[in-house]
Amino acid sequence: MRRSPKLTSKTLFIFLALLISCPGMAGPIPTQAVKPLMELSGRPGDPLSMPSDVAVDARNIYVVDGGNHRVVVYDLKGRYRFQIGEQGEAEGQFNSPVGITTSDGRVYVADTGNHRIQVFDQAGSFISSMAVHDGKQAVRPIDVAVTRRGKELYVSGNKNHKIMVFSKKGKLLRAWGGNGSNRGQFRYPASAILLPDDRLAVVDVLNTRVQVFYPEGRLSVVVGDWGVLPGQFFRPKGVAIDSAGRFYVSDSYMNMIQVFSDTGEFLYVLGTAGKPRGFDTPTGIAMDKRDHLYVVEMLKNKVSVFGIQP
């Protein structure tokens, strides 16, 4: 069983040394430049607080502002539009939400502290909610991914270490995983996204990898493993995919984003001339149809947006 060591100053020193010398690799670390486009940080007098995830559709950018128990909505040019929710347990209110996705004009939010998924329209109006459970156990959802027309909802569960699949009416259809480090198991699954071919990519945080599954739960691809070399992770948090099928994975401790092929092969780190671009605690990430990359930098209380070079 692989065990992730505690993050120490010595570990960071070793990692920085590896970034400079990169032993075991021929030449410098492969990097790919990105073009900064804009930053989203709230509005004057009303900043974001501990944002965790971001989603984009044809009209809006939606930022989970967990410290303020809400979702903040911007237009595609980064102009503030409105907020969804406030702290509470009633319909349309939140308790420490974490994850978000959009599908077919609807917005799905993992209302973590309230053990439910809430659904809104693009204008922020409440539509419905669904309790998250595994048998009789209430589960804190971390993220949600939704199939076309909302037929099925894939929800990552915190302490049960599972992916749970619900019908749009909230019936638990199937689940897989469980606490462990074998392939197909999880140790705190987090971000989850559906791929264009209907496979599901799940960030397996403490197992330091991304696992990709077919809809029934059969394993397809594993991306990354534990370590401090390029192609390895310390604390992966977010995953996104671009129009070419490449995986982008954020590492919240190493403050970088790495890119992999659709088969899980390491390609490069976002950065310039062999030097990784530094992010501040990157967590949730998203890619829009223009291949613009949205990166939540949690401790900077902002979302940074970049153009991806071809």
Buried (B, 14 or more C-beta within 10 A) or exposed (E): EEEBEEEEEEBBEEBEEBBEEBEEBEEEBBBBBBEEBBEBBBEEEEBBBBBBBBBBBEBBBBBBBBBBBBBBBBEBEBEBBEBBBEEEEEEBBBBBBBBBBBBEEBBBBBBBBBBBBBBBEBEBEBBBBBEBBBEEEEBBBBBBBBBEEBEBBBBBBBEBBBBBBBEBEBEBEEBBBEEEBEEBBBBBBBBBBBBEEEBBBBBBBBBBBBBBBEBEBEEBBBBBEBBBBBBBBBBBBBBBBBEEEBBBBBBBBBBBBBBBBBEBEBBBBBBEEBEBBEBBBBBBBBBBEEBBBBBBBBBBBBBBBBEBEE
